[in-house]
């Protein structure tokens, strides 16, 4: 397997993990599993920090760029090009909404405990 394919596979798997975390946050929060939802939110927050410290670019994109001249939005990941192009906008909005739901559920739980 070529280095580019390995990078694309790893990038896709990591993307799926974080995308799954983002989608799990509201589901877990609404089901009352606030600690699990918070763990998912913390994992995504760590990924956001990695991106922030890397000029909002995934380090795997930089690694993949060494093996191809292709610079389409999905050259480094097995996603449809439209999704790769709008990934940060779509999943950033979902993450923000998920955090809002989680915060509301934590607040409701704290109010119910008092």
N, C-alpha and C positions, 0 to 999 in steps of 0.2 A: 504494500500500500504506500502511496506517495505521501510525502510530508503534508502537502496541501490537503489531501483527503483526510488525513488524520486530524489536522487542525479543524477542518470543516466539521468532522464528526464530533470532536470534542466541543467545539463552539456550539453546535446544535444541541448536544446533550446538556451543556451548561445553561443555554438559553431556555431549554424545556424545563429544567429544574427551577430556574428563577421565575419563568412564566407560570409554572404550576404553583409556586409559592404565592405569587400575586393573586392568582385565581382562588387559592385556598384560604387566604386571609378572611374575606367576607363570609365565605361558607363556614369556616370554623368559628368565626366570631358570632354569627347568627345562630349557630348550633350551641353556643355557650362554652366553647373550648377556647377561652380567651388566652390562656398561656400558650397553647399550640399556635394560635394565630399570631401571637406576639413573637414567637420564635421565627415563624416564617417572615414576618415583617423585619426582624433583625437581620436575617440572612440577606434579604433584598437590600436593606440599608447598607450592609457591607459591600454589596456589589455596586451600589450607587457611589460609595466612597472610592472604590477602585476606578470607576469611570471618571469621577470628578478629578482625581489625582492624575488621570491620564488624558486630560483635555477632552473628556466626554467620548473617548474612543476606546473600544475594547482592546486590551493588549493582544488578544488573539488575531485581531484584524491586522495589527502591525506585523505579527509573525507570519500570517498568511500572505501578506503583500510581498514577502521575500521570495515567494515561489511562483508568482504569476504577475503578468502585466494587466490582467483583467481588473477593472475597478468598478464593475457594476455593484449595485447596493448589496447583492447577495454573493459576491465572489468568495467570501470567507465563511459562509454558513449555508446549510441546506434549508432555506426558507424561500417562499415566493418573493420575487424582487419587490413587489409592492409592500409586503410586510416588513422586509428588511429595511426598506426606505423609511417607513413610518413607525418602526418598532419603538423608538424612545417616546414618541408622542402618544401612541396607543397605550403602551404598557406603563408609561409615566402617569397618564390620566387614570388608568385602572388602579395603579398603586396608590395614588393620592386618594381616590374614592374609597379604596379598601381600608386605608389608614383612618379615614374619617369614620367609617362604619365601626372599626375596631375601637377607636377612641370613644365613640358614643356608647358602645356596649360596656367598655370598662367603666365609664362614668355611671351608667345605669346600675352596674353591679356594685359600685362603691356606694351609690345612694341607697340601694336595697339593703346593704350590709349595715347601714347606720340607723 
